[in-house]
Amino acid sequence: MADTVRYLMEEMIPELEELESKGYFNRGEIKSIVQKRQDFEYALKRRAAFKRDFLRYIEYEQKLDELRLHRKKELGIKGKKGLAENGSVRRIHFIFERATRKFKADLSLWMAWIQHCKHSKSTKQLSKVRGAARMQAWWSPRPFTDTAMYLHYGLRRLHGELVPSPKLRCKIDEAAAEIALCAHTLVPWLPCPQMLSPFR
């Protein structure tokens, strides 16, 4: 356990050094971050790790990133994005990955991960998480309807912005209507297909 935690902490060193060098956090704050992350990692490595341990870690990283964004704006920090800017987002994905591996059938975890992907604009990761959620939570319609709604509005944008051919637009109309009907059938309280498909 200790070796694994030590390895994970060492992996964070370049990110933490960049957070300090760019001025997001001072040396004392970096030490506090290290201690908090280490405590969370040990909690996750316990044989009887609980779901709340993962959620607390995720919440901490989200608040840490919010503070970083606030200071970036306040201090006028500019430049290319690097480890300092992307570290927390990737770490949250890593925590969700471990949480869903341990609690495979917990739908709330999968949906929270999907929301994080949307919020952080992690498009590639979002596609992977949606696919995994449909596999692991096959008994619930929510991952399927989330995907259906995503495809529906994606087709809507494609219809209006990228497709000049009337014939192809017609095909997209039909596909979007089918997706909307599928979502409405799986979860009746979703808006009806006519409300979801204003292409015509």
N, C-alpha and C positions, 0 to 999 in steps of 0.2 A: 504493500500500500504506500509506504513512505517513498519508495523509489519512483513509483508512478507519479505521485504528487510532485516530487522534486523535479522530475522530467518535464511535467506540464508547466511548472513555475519557471523553469529555465527557458522554455519555449516563449515565454512572455517577455523576456528581457529586452529584445530589440524594440518591441512596441512601447514598453514602459520608458525606455531611454529616449525614444522619439517624442513621447508625450511630454517629457520634461524639457527636452531641448527646444521644442517648438513653443513652450510656454503655457501649455494647457494646465499643467499641475507642477507644484514645487516639490522639492525633495521629500519633505515631510508627508505630503499627500500621496506621493508615490509609495512610500513605505506603508502607509495605511491601506492603499489599494492592494499591495502585495499580501499583507496580513489577512485582509478580508477574503481575497481570492483563495488563499491557502486554506483558510478555515472552511470555505465552501467546498473546496476540492476534497478535503478530508471527510466532510459530511457525506459527499456523494459516493465516496469509496467504502463507506461502512457497509457491512453485510445487510443491515436492515435500513438502507436509505429510503427515505419517504419521498413522496411526490412533492410535498411542500419544500423539501430541501432544494429540489431543482427549480421550483418556482421562485423561491427567495433569491437564488443565485441569478436567475434571469432578470428579476425585478431590479436587483442591484446593478447589473450591467446596463440595463436600459436607463436607469437614473444617472449612471455614470456617463453614459453617452450623451444624455440630455444636457448634463452639466458641461461637457466638453463643447457641445454645439453652442451653448450659451456664451461660454468664454471665447470661442472662436469669433463670434459676432461682436462681443463686447470689446475684445482686444484687437480686433481687426486682423486676425491671423490669416495669412493667405499662402498660396503655393499649391503644388500638386498634392493630391491625396496619397497617403502612404499608410504605413502600419498604424500610426496614431489615429487616423481617421476611420480605418476599416476594422481595427482589432476587435472592438466590442461587438460589432455586428456579426463577425465570423465566430466569435466566442459564443454568442447567444445561439447561433445555429448549432454549434458543437454541443451545447448543453441540451438543447431540444432533441438532438440526435440521440444522446445518451438516455434522456428521459423517455422517449418513445420506444427505445430499445428495451427498456426495463418495464414500461407500462404500455405494452403494444396495443391493448384494446381500449385505452383511455381516449375517447373521442375529443374531450376538451383540450388535451395536450396537442393533438393533431391540428385542431382548428386554431389554437393559439399560435402554433408554429406557422400555419398558413397566413394568419394575420401579420405576424412578424415579417414574413417574406414580402408581403404587400407593402407594409410600412417602410421597410428598408430598400424596397425596389430590387429585391434579389430575384430577378426573373427566372434564371436557370434553376435556382434552388427551389423556387415556387413550383415549377413543373415537376420536379423530383418528389417534393413533399406531397403534392396532390396525388400523384400516382401511388406513393407508399400508403397514404391515408385510405385510398380506395381499397387497397389490398388488405390492410390491417383492420379497418373499420367497415368491412363490407356489409355488415348488418344495418348500418345507418345510412340514410339517403343524403346526409349533409355534405360529405365530401363530393358526392356525385353532383349534387345541385350547385355546389360552389364552382365546380369545373364547368358545368353547363352554363352558368351565368357568365363566367369568365369568357368562354368561347362565344357566347351570344353577343356580348358587348364588343368583343374583339372583331367579330364579323360585322357588327354595326359600323365600327370605325373604318374597317376595310372597305365596306360598301360605299361610304361617303367620301373617302379620301384617296383611295388607291385604285379603284376599279372603274375605268371609263366605259367598258363594254356593257351595253344594256342586257345582253344575253347572260353574261357572267353575273351581273347584278341580280338578275332573276334567280339564278342558281343559289347565290348567297342568301337571298331572301328566303328561299325554301329551306335551306340548311338552318338558318337562324330560327325560323318558325318551328322547325322540328326539335331543335335544342330547347326552345322555350316550352314547348309542349311536354317534352320529357321532364324538365324540371318541375313544371306544374303538376304533372301526374305523380311524380315521386313525393312531392310535398304540396298538398292541395292549397295551403294558405299562401303560397307564393302568388304573385300577380299572374293573371291569366296570360296566355300567349299573345293575345291582341294588344295588351298593355305593354308587353315586352318587345314587340316587334313593330316599331313605327316606321318601317321602311317604305311602305306603299304610299 
